[in-house]
Amino acid sequence: MAELVGGGGLGDLAYRYGYQRYQTDIMIVCVIMLVVIVQIIQWIGDTVALKFDKKYQ
């Protein structure tokens, strides 16, 4: 996640082009993409955790 948000990835793109240059459309698209990526990673983590959780087997 650090690469996507703080390491020159989508977060950097959203900040430089969206926020600093007042291009709201770019900022909104980048933020939506970040939220989708985080939700997908969270869903994968929850699925794996449920699969290996011995309490629910």
PyMOL commands that set and color helices and strands:
alter all, ss='L'
color gray80, all
select helices_A, chain A and resi 2-5+10-19+24-52+54-56
alter helices_A, ss='H'
color red, helices_A
deselect
rebuild
show_as cartoon
